[in-house]
Amino acid sequence: MAKRIFDILFAIVCIALLGWLIMVCWILASIDTKSNGLFIQKRIGKFGKPFNIFKLKSMKAVNGIKTISWFGNFIRKTKIDELPQLLNVLIGNMSVVGPRPDIPGYYDKLQGTERKILELKPGLTSLATLKYANEETLLAQQDNPLHYNDTILFPDKVKLNLHYYHTHTFYGDLKIIWKTAMSLLRIN
């Protein structure tokens, strides 16, 4: 219950402080993509239940091919595209700290003790988020990004998320939030 209260207060404060930025970037993403700048996608949540995650659009179609625009690259690099997930935290299908929610076909397919991860609410940030802050760059350097993700990155994220499951505390969550904030400040 304390974690949920913290999540709500954190989301309200962040939305109060950053709501203007979310709105401006939503408008710019709408102009950039020539569509609604809000991106909604199915992700796997607590207990393996799918939910809709909110993000700002960073890709636009050019001659039928989706590409990341200049603005999209900026909001991805700065993680501004993730700010609408504060609404997911308010709704209650995400937490501030917890395993990042993935698309169907990953966490929902875990077996054995690895399924313990599904007992946690997905989060805005996590130990794996901190370790793989440059995940897109890392994947872009691979000959077969999907294979690298499935055999290297995802299994390591599972290990990190299981470690979090067994050791998480309120103080530990605050440390993860602090490290995330410091990481984001270094990007700019």
TORVOZA-311123 format. One record per residue (C-alpha): x, y, z; residue number from 0. Coordinates in nm, 2 decimals. Layout:
N
<xx X; yy Y; zz Z; vopa NUM>
...
***
This chain:
188
<xx 0.00; yy 0.00; zz 0.00; vopa 0>
<xx 0.28; yy 0.24; zz 0.08; vopa 1>
<xx 0.43; yy 0.18; zz -0.27; vopa 2>
<xx 0.10; yy 0.26; zz -0.43; vopa 3>
<xx 0.06; yy 0.59; zz -0.23; vopa 4>
<xx 0.42; yy 0.68; zz -0.33; vopa 5>
<xx 0.35; yy 0.60; zz -0.69; vopa 6>
<xx 0.04; yy 0.82; zz -0.69; vopa 7>
<xx 0.21; yy 1.11; zz -0.52; vopa 8>
<xx 0.52; yy 1.08; zz -0.75; vopa 9>
<xx 0.30; yy 1.08; zz -1.06; vopa 10>
<xx 0.09; yy 1.38; zz -0.95; vopa 11>
<xx 0.40; yy 1.58; zz -0.87; vopa 12>
<xx 0.57; yy 1.49; zz -1.20; vopa 13>
<xx 0.26; yy 1.56; zz -1.40; vopa 14>
<xx 0.22; yy 1.90; zz -1.22; vopa 15>
<xx 0.58; yy 1.99; zz -1.30; vopa 16>
<xx 0.61; yy 1.83; zz -1.65; vopa 17>
<xx 0.26; yy 1.84; zz -1.78; vopa 18>
<xx 0.34; yy 2.15; zz -2.00; vopa 19>
<xx 0.64; yy 1.96; zz -2.15; vopa 20>
<xx 0.42; yy 1.65; zz -2.22; vopa 21>
<xx 0.16; yy 1.87; zz -2.39; vopa 22>
<xx 0.41; yy 2.06; zz -2.60; vopa 23>
<xx 0.59; yy 1.74; zz -2.71; vopa 24>
<xx 0.26; yy 1.57; zz -2.78; vopa 25>
<xx 0.17; yy 1.86; zz -3.01; vopa 26>
<xx 0.51; yy 1.86; zz -3.18; vopa 27>
<xx 0.49; yy 1.48; zz -3.22; vopa 28>
<xx 0.15; yy 1.52; zz -3.38; vopa 29>
<xx 0.28; yy 1.77; zz -3.62; vopa 30>
<xx 0.60; yy 1.56; zz -3.69; vopa 31>
<xx 0.41; yy 1.24; zz -3.75; vopa 32>
<xx 0.10; yy 1.40; zz -3.91; vopa 33>
<xx -0.11; yy 1.19; zz -3.67; vopa 34>
<xx -0.21; yy 1.18; zz -3.31; vopa 35>
<xx 0.13; yy 1.22; zz -3.13; vopa 36>
<xx 0.02; yy 0.97; zz -2.86; vopa 37>
<xx 0.13; yy 0.61; zz -2.92; vopa 38>
<xx -0.07; yy 0.34; zz -2.74; vopa 39>
<xx 0.07; yy -0.02; zz -2.74; vopa 40>
<xx -0.02; yy -0.35; zz -2.57; vopa 41>
<xx 0.23; yy -0.45; zz -2.30; vopa 42>
<xx 0.24; yy -0.73; zz -2.05; vopa 43>
<xx 0.16; yy -0.62; zz -1.69; vopa 44>
<xx 0.12; yy -0.76; zz -1.35; vopa 45>
<xx 0.02; yy -1.13; zz -1.35; vopa 46>
<xx 0.08; yy -1.14; zz -1.72; vopa 47>
<xx -0.23; yy -0.93; zz -1.80; vopa 48>
<xx -0.20; yy -0.70; zz -2.10; vopa 49>
<xx -0.25; yy -0.33; zz -2.07; vopa 50>
<xx -0.22; yy -0.02; zz -2.29; vopa 51>
<xx 0.10; yy 0.17; zz -2.24; vopa 52>
<xx 0.11; yy 0.54; zz -2.33; vopa 53>
<xx 0.41; yy 0.70; zz -2.51; vopa 54>
<xx 0.48; yy 0.99; zz -2.75; vopa 55>
<xx 0.51; yy 0.89; zz -3.11; vopa 56>
<xx 0.87; yy 0.90; zz -3.24; vopa 57>
<xx 0.82; yy 0.73; zz -3.57; vopa 58>
<xx 0.66; yy 0.85; zz -3.89; vopa 59>
<xx 0.58; yy 0.68; zz -4.22; vopa 60>
<xx 0.78; yy 0.80; zz -4.52; vopa 61>
<xx 0.68; yy 0.63; zz -4.84; vopa 62>
<xx 0.52; yy 0.35; zz -4.64; vopa 63>
<xx 0.83; yy 0.29; zz -4.44; vopa 64>
<xx 0.84; yy 0.38; zz -4.07; vopa 65>
<xx 1.14; yy 0.58; zz -3.97; vopa 66>
<xx 1.25; yy 0.76; zz -3.65; vopa 67>
<xx 1.23; yy 1.13; zz -3.71; vopa 68>
<xx 1.47; yy 1.39; zz -3.58; vopa 69>
<xx 1.22; yy 1.49; zz -3.32; vopa 70>
<xx 1.15; yy 1.13; zz -3.25; vopa 71>
<xx 1.52; yy 1.06; zz -3.19; vopa 72>
<xx 1.53; yy 1.36; zz -2.95; vopa 73>
<xx 1.24; yy 1.25; zz -2.74; vopa 74>
<xx 1.37; yy 0.89; zz -2.73; vopa 75>
<xx 1.72; yy 0.99; zz -2.63; vopa 76>
<xx 1.59; yy 1.22; zz -2.36; vopa 77>
<xx 1.32; yy 0.97; zz -2.26; vopa 78>
<xx 1.06; yy 1.24; zz -2.30; vopa 79>
<xx 0.86; yy 0.99; zz -2.51; vopa 80>
<xx 0.81; yy 0.78; zz -2.19; vopa 81>
<xx 0.65; yy 1.07; zz -1.98; vopa 82>
<xx 0.29; yy 0.98; zz -2.07; vopa 83>
<xx 0.35; yy 0.66; zz -1.87; vopa 84>
<xx 0.29; yy 0.88; zz -1.56; vopa 85>
<xx -0.07; yy 0.83; zz -1.66; vopa 86>
<xx -0.02; yy 0.45; zz -1.64; vopa 87>
<xx 0.12; yy 0.50; zz -1.29; vopa 88>
<xx -0.19; yy 0.70; zz -1.19; vopa 89>
<xx -0.42; yy 0.45; zz -1.34; vopa 90>
<xx -0.24; yy 0.18; zz -1.14; vopa 91>
<xx -0.12; yy -0.06; zz -1.41; vopa 92>
<xx 0.24; yy 0.06; zz -1.37; vopa 93>
<xx 0.46; yy 0.16; zz -1.08; vopa 94>
<xx 0.75; yy 0.41; zz -1.07; vopa 95>
<xx 1.00; yy 0.13; zz -1.01; vopa 96>
<xx 0.96; yy -0.22; zz -1.14; vopa 97>
<xx 1.05; yy -0.43; zz -1.45; vopa 98>
<xx 0.99; yy -0.24; zz -1.77; vopa 99>
<xx 0.68; yy -0.38; zz -1.94; vopa 100>
<xx 0.76; yy -0.57; zz -2.26; vopa 101>
<xx 0.55; yy -0.66; zz -2.56; vopa 102>
<xx 0.37; yy -0.99; zz -2.56; vopa 103>
<xx 0.60; yy -1.29; zz -2.63; vopa 104>
<xx 0.85; yy -1.22; zz -2.36; vopa 105>
<xx 0.75; yy -1.19; zz -1.99; vopa 106>
<xx 0.43; yy -1.37; zz -2.05; vopa 107>
<xx 0.63; yy -1.67; zz -2.18; vopa 108>
<xx 0.85; yy -1.70; zz -1.88; vopa 109>
<xx 0.86; yy -2.04; zz -1.70; vopa 110>
<xx 0.93; yy -2.16; zz -1.34; vopa 111>
<xx 1.06; yy -1.92; zz -1.09; vopa 112>
<xx 1.12; yy -1.66; zz -1.36; vopa 113>
<xx 0.74; yy -1.60; zz -1.36; vopa 114>
<xx 0.79; yy -1.43; zz -1.01; vopa 115>
<xx 0.86; yy -1.12; zz -1.22; vopa 116>
<xx 0.50; yy -1.11; zz -1.32; vopa 117>
<xx 0.40; yy -1.06; zz -0.95; vopa 118>
<xx 0.55; yy -0.72; zz -0.98; vopa 119>
<xx 0.39; yy -0.42; zz -1.14; vopa 120>
<xx 0.59; yy -0.30; zz -1.44; vopa 121>
<xx 0.77; yy 0.02; zz -1.38; vopa 122>
<xx 0.89; yy 0.34; zz -1.54; vopa 123>
<xx 1.25; yy 0.25; zz -1.44; vopa 124>
<xx 1.44; yy -0.05; zz -1.31; vopa 125>
<xx 1.79; yy -0.19; zz -1.26; vopa 126>
<xx 1.77; yy -0.32; zz -1.62; vopa 127>
<xx 1.66; yy 0.02; zz -1.74; vopa 128>
<xx 1.98; yy 0.17; zz -1.59; vopa 129>
<xx 2.21; yy -0.11; zz -1.72; vopa 130>
<xx 2.06; yy -0.09; zz -2.07; vopa 131>
<xx 2.00; yy 0.28; zz -2.10; vopa 132>
<xx 2.16; yy 0.26; zz -2.45; vopa 133>
<xx 1.97; yy -0.05; zz -2.56; vopa 134>
<xx 1.87; yy 0.10; zz -2.90; vopa 135>
<xx 2.23; yy 0.18; zz -2.98; vopa 136>
<xx 2.35; yy -0.16; zz -2.86; vopa 137>
<xx 2.09; yy -0.34; zz -3.08; vopa 138>
<xx 2.17; yy -0.13; zz -3.38; vopa 139>
<xx 2.53; yy -0.25; zz -3.36; vopa 140>
<xx 2.43; yy -0.61; zz -3.39; vopa 141>
<xx 2.41; yy -0.81; zz -3.72; vopa 142>
<xx 2.09; yy -0.98; zz -3.58; vopa 143>
<xx 1.94; yy -0.75; zz -3.32; vopa 144>
<xx 1.64; yy -0.98; zz -3.25; vopa 145>
<xx 1.87; yy -1.28; zz -3.18; vopa 146>
<xx 2.09; yy -1.06; zz -2.96; vopa 147>
<xx 1.79; yy -0.93; zz -2.77; vopa 148>
<xx 1.65; yy -1.28; zz -2.72; vopa 149>
<xx 1.97; yy -1.45; zz -2.62; vopa 150>
<xx 2.17; yy -1.18; zz -2.44; vopa 151>
<xx 1.97; yy -0.88; zz -2.33; vopa 152>
<xx 1.63; yy -1.03; zz -2.24; vopa 153>
<xx 1.79; yy -1.32; zz -2.02; vopa 154>
<xx 2.00; yy -1.06; zz -1.84; vopa 155>
<xx 1.70; yy -0.83; zz -1.78; vopa 156>
<xx 1.52; yy -1.14; zz -1.64; vopa 157>
<xx 1.81; yy -1.19; zz -1.40; vopa 158>
<xx 1.81; yy -0.83; zz -1.29; vopa 159>
<xx 1.44; yy -0.82; zz -1.25; vopa 160>
<xx 1.44; yy -1.14; zz -1.04; vopa 161>
<xx 1.71; yy -0.99; zz -0.82; vopa 162>
<xx 1.48; yy -0.68; zz -0.78; vopa 163>
<xx 1.19; yy -0.91; zz -0.69; vopa 164>
<xx 1.39; yy -1.08; zz -0.41; vopa 165>
<xx 1.56; yy -0.77; zz -0.27; vopa 166>
<xx 1.34; yy -0.46; zz -0.34; vopa 167>
<xx 1.28; yy -0.21; zz -0.06; vopa 168>
<xx 1.15; yy 0.14; zz -0.05; vopa 169>
<xx 1.50; yy 0.28; zz 0.01; vopa 170>
<xx 1.62; yy 0.07; zz -0.29; vopa 171>
<xx 1.35; yy 0.21; zz -0.51; vopa 172>
<xx 1.46; yy 0.56; zz -0.41; vopa 173>
<xx 1.81; yy 0.48; zz -0.51; vopa 174>
<xx 1.69; yy 0.35; zz -0.85; vopa 175>
<xx 1.49; yy 0.67; zz -0.90; vopa 176>
<xx 1.79; yy 0.88; zz -0.81; vopa 177>
<xx 2.02; yy 0.69; zz -1.04; vopa 178>
<xx 1.77; yy 0.72; zz -1.32; vopa 179>
<xx 1.74; yy 1.10; zz -1.27; vopa 180>
<xx 2.12; yy 1.13; zz -1.27; vopa 181>
<xx 2.14; yy 0.92; zz -1.59; vopa 182>
<xx 1.88; yy 1.14; zz -1.76; vopa 183>
<xx 2.06; yy 1.46; zz -1.67; vopa 184>
<xx 2.38; yy 1.32; zz -1.82; vopa 185>
<xx 2.21; yy 1.26; zz -2.15; vopa 186>
<xx 2.14; yy 1.63; zz -2.20; vopa 187>
***
